[in-house]
């Protein structure tokens, strides 16, 4: 229960706080973009079994690999991709907390 609360809290609350604190004039738009980055969870559909509560997503699913994370961090350095990069990095942090709590 605590693990789910922390995981989804990071997925939703952290992007909201970041959007509001650092992008005040456009916080709603920025928040929606960061939430939209959850589309990378579509790679979970490739896993067998589809859902395993004991599985760590990090470095298991294709879009959750360390190689992909390097790209996500790279997005932070370019103005046009920065918001997407922030959302993706927050997403990876949320998923990493699951691995730490197992």
MODELLER restraints for C-alpha pairs under 7 A, 6 or more apart:
rsr = mdl.restraints
at = mdl.atoms
rsr.add(forms.Gaussian(group=physical.xy_distance, feature=features.Distance(at['CA:3:A'], at['CA:98:A']), mean=6.64, stdev=0.5))
rsr.add(forms.Gaussian(group=physical.xy_distance, feature=features.Distance(at['CA:3:A'], at['CA:101:A']), mean=6.80, stdev=0.5))
rsr.add(forms.Gaussian(group=physical.xy_distance, feature=features.Distance(at['CA:7:A'], at['CA:94:A']), mean=5.20, stdev=0.5))
rsr.add(forms.Gaussian(group=physical.xy_distance, feature=features.Distance(at['CA:7:A'], at['CA:95:A']), mean=6.80, stdev=0.5))
rsr.add(forms.Gaussian(group=physical.xy_distance, feature=features.Distance(at['CA:7:A'], at['CA:97:A']), mean=6.70, stdev=0.5))
rsr.add(forms.Gaussian(group=physical.xy_distance, feature=features.Distance(at['CA:7:A'], at['CA:98:A']), mean=6.77, stdev=0.5))
rsr.add(forms.Gaussian(group=physical.xy_distance, feature=features.Distance(at['CA:10:A'], at['CA:94:A']), mean=5.45, stdev=0.5))
rsr.add(forms.Gaussian(group=physical.xy_distance, feature=features.Distance(at['CA:11:A'], at['CA:90:A']), mean=6.96, stdev=0.5))
rsr.add(forms.Gaussian(group=physical.xy_distance, feature=features.Distance(at['CA:11:A'], at['CA:91:A']), mean=6.05, stdev=0.5))
rsr.add(forms.Gaussian(group=physical.xy_distance, feature=features.Distance(at['CA:11:A'], at['CA:94:A']), mean=6.05, stdev=0.5))
rsr.add(forms.Gaussian(group=physical.xy_distance, feature=features.Distance(at['CA:15:A'], at['CA:31:A']), mean=5.94, stdev=0.5))
rsr.add(forms.Gaussian(group=physical.xy_distance, feature=features.Distance(at['CA:15:A'], at['CA:34:A']), mean=6.32, stdev=0.5))
rsr.add(forms.Gaussian(group=physical.xy_distance, feature=features.Distance(at['CA:15:A'], at['CA:87:A']), mean=6.79, stdev=0.5))
rsr.add(forms.Gaussian(group=physical.xy_distance, feature=features.Distance(at['CA:16:A'], at['CA:31:A']), mean=5.64, stdev=0.5))
rsr.add(forms.Gaussian(group=physical.xy_distance, feature=features.Distance(at['CA:19:A'], at['CA:27:A']), mean=4.75, stdev=0.5))
rsr.add(forms.Gaussian(group=physical.xy_distance, feature=features.Distance(at['CA:19:A'], at['CA:30:A']), mean=5.73, stdev=0.5))
rsr.add(forms.Gaussian(group=physical.xy_distance, feature=features.Distance(at['CA:19:A'], at['CA:31:A']), mean=5.46, stdev=0.5))
rsr.add(forms.Gaussian(group=physical.xy_distance, feature=features.Distance(at['CA:20:A'], at['CA:27:A']), mean=5.00, stdev=0.5))
rsr.add(forms.Gaussian(group=physical.xy_distance, feature=features.Distance(at['CA:30:A'], at['CA:83:A']), mean=6.75, stdev=0.5))
rsr.add(forms.Gaussian(group=physical.xy_distance, feature=features.Distance(at['CA:33:A'], at['CA:84:A']), mean=6.66, stdev=0.5))
rsr.add(forms.Gaussian(group=physical.xy_distance, feature=features.Distance(at['CA:34:A'], at['CA:83:A']), mean=6.62, stdev=0.5))
rsr.add(forms.Gaussian(group=physical.xy_distance, feature=features.Distance(at['CA:34:A'], at['CA:84:A']), mean=5.99, stdev=0.5))
rsr.add(forms.Gaussian(group=physical.xy_distance, feature=features.Distance(at['CA:34:A'], at['CA:87:A']), mean=4.23, stdev=0.5))
rsr.add(forms.Gaussian(group=physical.xy_distance, feature=features.Distance(at['CA:35:A'], at['CA:87:A']), mean=6.87, stdev=0.5))
rsr.add(forms.Gaussian(group=physical.xy_distance, feature=features.Distance(at['CA:37:A'], at['CA:84:A']), mean=6.61, stdev=0.5))
rsr.add(forms.Gaussian(group=physical.xy_distance, feature=features.Distance(at['CA:37:A'], at['CA:87:A']), mean=5.91, stdev=0.5))
rsr.add(forms.Gaussian(group=physical.xy_distance, feature=features.Distance(at['CA:37:A'], at['CA:88:A']), mean=5.94, stdev=0.5))
rsr.add(forms.Gaussian(group=physical.xy_distance, feature=features.Distance(at['CA:40:A'], at['CA:63:A']), mean=6.27, stdev=0.5))
rsr.add(forms.Gaussian(group=physical.xy_distance, feature=features.Distance(at['CA:43:A'], at['CA:61:A']), mean=6.03, stdev=0.5))
rsr.add(forms.Gaussian(group=physical.xy_distance, feature=features.Distance(at['CA:43:A'], at['CA:62:A']), mean=6.40, stdev=0.5))
rsr.add(forms.Gaussian(group=physical.xy_distance, feature=features.Distance(at['CA:43:A'], at['CA:63:A']), mean=6.38, stdev=0.5))
rsr.add(forms.Gaussian(group=physical.xy_distance, feature=features.Distance(at['CA:44:A'], at['CA:50:A']), mean=6.59, stdev=0.5))
rsr.add(forms.Gaussian(group=physical.xy_distance, feature=features.Distance(at['CA:44:A'], at['CA:61:A']), mean=6.32, stdev=0.5))
rsr.add(forms.Gaussian(group=physical.xy_distance, feature=features.Distance(at['CA:56:A'], at['CA:98:A']), mean=6.69, stdev=0.5))
rsr.add(forms.Gaussian(group=physical.xy_distance, feature=features.Distance(at['CA:56:A'], at['CA:99:A']), mean=5.04, stdev=0.5))
rsr.add(forms.Gaussian(group=physical.xy_distance, feature=features.Distance(at['CA:57:A'], at['CA:64:A']), mean=6.46, stdev=0.5))
rsr.add(forms.Gaussian(group=physical.xy_distance, feature=features.Distance(at['CA:57:A'], at['CA:95:A']), mean=6.42, stdev=0.5))
rsr.add(forms.Gaussian(group=physical.xy_distance, feature=features.Distance(at['CA:58:A'], at['CA:64:A']), mean=5.16, stdev=0.5))
rsr.add(forms.Gaussian(group=physical.xy_distance, feature=features.Distance(at['CA:58:A'], at['CA:65:A']), mean=5.95, stdev=0.5))
rsr.add(forms.Gaussian(group=physical.xy_distance, feature=features.Distance(at['CA:58:A'], at['CA:95:A']), mean=6.77, stdev=0.5))
rsr.add(forms.Gaussian(group=physical.xy_distance, feature=features.Distance(at['CA:58:A'], at['CA:96:A']), mean=6.34, stdev=0.5))
rsr.add(forms.Gaussian(group=physical.xy_distance, feature=features.Distance(at['CA:59:A'], at['CA:65:A']), mean=3.97, stdev=0.5))
rsr.add(forms.Gaussian(group=physical.xy_distance, feature=features.Distance(at['CA:59:A'], at['CA:66:A']), mean=6.14, stdev=0.5))
rsr.add(forms.Gaussian(group=physical.xy_distance, feature=features.Distance(at['CA:72:A'], at['CA:85:A']), mean=5.12, stdev=0.5))
rsr.add(forms.Gaussian(group=physical.xy_distance, feature=features.Distance(at['CA:72:A'], at['CA:88:A']), mean=6.14, stdev=0.5))
rsr.add(forms.Gaussian(group=physical.xy_distance, feature=features.Distance(at['CA:72:A'], at['CA:89:A']), mean=6.37, stdev=0.5))
rsr.add(forms.Gaussian(group=physical.xy_distance, feature=features.Distance(at['CA:73:A'], at['CA:85:A']), mean=6.21, stdev=0.5))
rsr.add(forms.Gaussian(group=physical.xy_distance, feature=features.Distance(at['CA:73:A'], at['CA:89:A']), mean=6.78, stdev=0.5))
rsr.add(forms.Gaussian(group=physical.xy_distance, feature=features.Distance(at['CA:75:A'], at['CA:81:A']), mean=5.15, stdev=0.5))
rsr.add(forms.Gaussian(group=physical.xy_distance, feature=features.Distance(at['CA:75:A'], at['CA:82:A']), mean=5.42, stdev=0.5))
rsr.add(forms.Gaussian(group=physical.xy_distance, feature=features.Distance(at['CA:75:A'], at['CA:85:A']), mean=4.76, stdev=0.5))
rsr.add(forms.Gaussian(group=physical.xy_distance, feature=features.Distance(at['CA:76:A'], at['CA:82:A']), mean=4.36, stdev=0.5))
rsr.add(forms.Gaussian(group=physical.xy_distance, feature=features.Distance(at['CA:76:A'], at['CA:85:A']), mean=5.17, stdev=0.5))
rsr.add(forms.Gaussian(group=physical.xy_distance, feature=features.Distance(at['CA:76:A'], at['CA:86:A']), mean=6.58, stdev=0.5))
